[in-house]
Amino acid sequence: MVREVSARVVLLVLAVPSLVCYLLLVDNNTDHYHPLTTEDPEDLWWADWNEVHRSRRAAVHHNCLHARKGNVVSFSRLLSSRKYLYNLLLDERHKAIYCYVPKVACTNWKRMMMILSGRTNKVDPLNISSHVPHEEGVLTRLSVARIKSSLLNYKLRTYTKFLIVRHPMERLVSAYRNKLVINSTSAADFKKRFGVTIMKKYRKGSSAQKIPKNGHGVTFAEFVSYIVERKQESHQSLNEHWASYVDLCHPCTIRYNIIGKYETLEEDSEYILRKIGAPPDLHFPPVVPSRTASLVADYMASLSPELGQKLYDLYRLDFKLFEYDYSNI
């Protein structure tokens, strides 16, 4: 009997170091994990991307500690005034919450959320018309979901939460071109809603008499002046296509498990899908390279140094939280 007990103790002691090593590899911010080996390439891939996302979370946490309180909505306020949760979409099947950011692959990720949450019978995201995921009621928004505050609190603290960001100025230029420059049905609506107002505000004299009724022709400098003044003077929220990540997703209040980036969209998307336990044959659509990054410098050069500084100040926290550089523009 004594020998049997002693043997069990020895086995337990030998097992403890292995158990500890295994637990150290578990990402406590995620619901699913993979034990690490040193031979399997897939496990090494997981280890690399676990570290990438650990580092991104740490950067957000560190910079949030130094954020001004006025820039951060408290958790209790998120629960009581749910308008702040408008961009957070719920996938109850996989216990996942996605904060979508317009102009950062959100159409395709909303398509993915439709498949994941069972809102469509289609299995290929590209077979879902691009306008469908943006229609109200197609996906569950936390802002309108009939959830008691206590349960909402639980979901926000325990579900796998993710968002995807890109360089703030690249996103801004993309939004400007997509909504106020090109000719499309969506752009036509934005030009009428914003274009005419912007040009009337910044064009004087004879130029004010030549403003087209369709709102076409807003310059980038006029657009930037408008959003900077609207935010600074009236303290009103900006349209979601150019609102900051801080205002849309509240990363200093909500602890996101996964922070994807447009620059590594393919890898991050695969990482997200596997972490939440998506069907193994479901993958993010092929990523089409964007040419917007090559245009940013020219657009920024059209701004005066003073206006450029005000623009940076508007998105300063976005730059810091997600480690983007402004000096190279």
Secondary structure, DSSP 8 states (H G I E B T S, - for coil): -HHHHHHHHHHHHHHHHHHHHHHHTS-TTSS------SS-HHHHHHHHHHHHHHHHHHHHHHHHHTS-GGG---HHHHHH-GGGGTTEEEETTTTEEEE--TTSSHHHHHHHHHHHTTS-S-SSGGGS-TTGGGSTTSSEETTTS---HHHHHHHHHHSEEEEEE--HHHHHHHHHHHHHTS-SHHHHHHIIIIIHHHHHHH--GGGGGG--TT-TT--HHHHHHHHHHHHHHH-----TTTS-HHHHH-TTTS--SEEEEGGGHHHHHHHHHHHTT--TT---------SGGGTHHHHHHTS-HHHHHHHHHHTHHHHHHTT--STT-
